[in-house]
Amino acid sequence: MAERKHARHVLLVGSSGGHLAQLYALQPWWTDRARTWVTFPTPDAHSLLAEENVVYAHYPTTRNIPNLLRNFLLAFGVMRRTRPDAVITTGAGVALPFFVLAKLRRIPTVYIEVYDRLETRTLTARLCRPFTSRMLVQFTQQLSLYKGSTLVGPLL
């Protein structure tokens, strides 16, 4: 399957708070693309994404197996319905089900490591790495944590 030059529909997946803020900072890139957001139903998400197409995931996700399974079911339905050309995330736990299913469907995935982890890898990045097509980092210190990663600079 040939890689598409530009994603027609992107799935932007991220926890609320800082993860969502960093995805939102990519607005110049995603503003002209069809998109669906997956995040948690928190006040910041409702406010920031009021005019966007949003699917709310189950949380908490950290070490919560029932919600991980619920989010796998959610991911299956969202991906079947939206048929994304790419899945982009800044983490955290909600990203894993979407990355696993994207890999199985041969949909490109992009993981953008968060800006506040410079010396150790995040749990979600470690879990998603085998399913990641492109690994992007925001600071040079992060390059050594993820072989083959690309430096994009700070999003915020």
matplotlib code that plots the C-alpha trace (Angstrom):
import matplotlib.pyplot as plt

x = [0.0, 1.5, 2.0, -0.4, 1.3, -1.4, -3.8, -7.4, -8.8, -6.8, -7.6, -6.1, -5.9, -4.7, -5.5, -6.9, -4.7, -1.2, -1.4, -4.5, -2.9, 0.1, -2.1, -4.1, -0.9, -0.6, -3.6, -1.7, -1.2, -4.7, -6.9, -7.5, -7.9, -11.0, -10.4, -11.8, -10.5, -10.4, -9.9, -11.5, -14.7, -13.1, -13.8, -10.7, -11.5, -15.1, -14.0, -11.1, -12.9, -16.4, -16.5, -14.7, -15.8, -15.0, -15.3, -14.9, -12.9, -13.1, -10.8, -8.8, -6.5, -3.4, -3.3, -7.0, -7.7, -11.5, -11.1, -8.3, -10.8, -13.6, -11.2, -10.3, -14.0, -14.3, -11.2, -12.6, -15.9, -14.3, -11.8, -14.4, -16.7, -14.1, -11.7, -8.7, -5.7, -3.4, -3.5, -1.6, -1.0, 0.9, -0.2, -1.2, -2.9, -5.8, -3.5, -2.5, -5.8, -5.8, -2.2, -2.6, -5.6, -4.0, -1.0, -3.3, -5.1, -1.8, -2.8, 0.3, 0.7, 2.7, 3.7, 4.8, 6.6, 5.5, 7.8, 8.2, 10.1, 13.7, 15.6, 13.2, 10.7, 7.0, 5.1, 2.7, 5.6, 7.2, 3.9, 3.0, 6.5, 6.1, 3.0, 4.4, 5.2, 6.9, 8.3, 8.7, 10.4, 10.4, 13.9, 17.3, 17.7, 14.8, 16.5, 18.7, 15.6, 14.0, 16.2, 15.1, 13.0, 12.8, 13.2, 10.3, 11.0, 8.6, 4.9, 4.1]
y = [0.0, 3.3, 5.9, 8.9, 12.3, 14.2, 12.7, 13.5, 12.6, 12.6, 11.1, 13.3, 11.3, 12.6, 12.9, 16.2, 18.9, 19.3, 16.4, 18.0, 21.5, 20.2, 18.5, 21.7, 23.6, 21.8, 23.8, 25.3, 21.7, 20.2, 23.2, 22.4, 18.6, 16.6, 15.5, 13.7, 14.2, 11.6, 12.8, 12.8, 14.7, 17.4, 21.1, 22.1, 19.6, 20.8, 24.4, 24.0, 21.6, 23.1, 23.5, 20.2, 16.7, 14.9, 11.4, 11.1, 8.2, 6.4, 7.5, 7.1, 5.0, 4.6, 1.0, 0.7, -2.6, -2.2, 1.3, 0.0, -2.6, 0.0, 2.2, -0.7, -1.1, 2.7, 2.8, 0.0, 1.8, 5.2, 3.9, 1.9, 5.0, 7.7, 5.6, 7.8, 8.2, 8.9, 8.7, 11.4, 11.4, 13.2, 10.4, 9.3, 6.0, 6.5, 6.4, 2.7, 1.1, 3.5, 2.8, -1.0, -1.0, 1.5, -0.8, -3.7, -1.7, -0.3, 3.3, 5.5, 6.6, 9.6, 9.8, 13.2, 12.8, 15.4, 18.3, 17.6, 14.3, 14.9, 12.1, 9.1, 7.7, 7.9, 4.7, 5.4, 6.1, 2.8, 0.9, 2.7, 2.6, -0.8, 0.5, 3.9, 4.8, 8.1, 9.2, 12.9, 14.6, 18.2, 18.6, 17.3, 15.5, 13.3, 12.1, 9.6, 8.1, 7.1, 5.7, 6.9, 9.8, 13.2, 16.5, 18.9, 21.5, 22.6, 22.8, 25.1]
z = [0.0, -1.0, 1.6, 1.2, 0.8, 2.8, 5.3, 4.3, 7.7, 10.9, 14.2, 17.0, 20.2, 23.5, 27.2, 28.4, 29.9, 28.6, 26.1, 24.5, 24.6, 22.6, 20.0, 19.7, 19.1, 15.8, 14.6, 11.5, 10.4, 11.1, 10.5, 6.8, 7.3, 8.2, 11.8, 14.8, 18.3, 21.0, 24.6, 28.0, 28.9, 31.0, 31.2, 29.2, 26.5, 26.3, 26.1, 23.7, 21.3, 21.4, 17.6, 16.8, 16.2, 19.5, 20.8, 24.5, 25.9, 29.2, 32.0, 34.1, 31.8, 33.9, 35.0, 34.6, 32.7, 32.4, 30.8, 28.5, 27.2, 26.9, 24.9, 22.6, 21.8, 21.4, 19.1, 17.0, 16.5, 15.9, 13.4, 11.5, 11.4, 10.6, 8.5, 9.3, 7.1, 10.1, 13.9, 15.8, 19.6, 22.3, 24.8, 27.3, 28.0, 25.7, 22.7, 23.0, 21.7, 18.7, 17.8, 18.1, 15.8, 13.4, 13.0, 12.3, 9.6, 8.2, 9.1, 9.7, 13.3, 14.7, 18.3, 19.6, 22.9, 25.5, 26.4, 30.1, 29.9, 28.9, 30.8, 30.7, 28.3, 29.2, 29.8, 26.9, 24.5, 25.5, 25.0, 21.7, 20.2, 18.5, 16.8, 15.8, 12.2, 13.2, 16.5, 17.0, 19.9, 21.0, 22.5, 21.5, 24.9, 23.8, 20.6, 22.6, 24.2, 21.0, 18.2, 14.8, 16.2, 14.6, 16.3, 15.7, 18.4, 21.2, 20.5, 23.3]

ax = plt.figure().add_subplot(projection="3d")
ax.plot(x, y, z, "-o")
ax.set_aspect("equal")
plt.show()
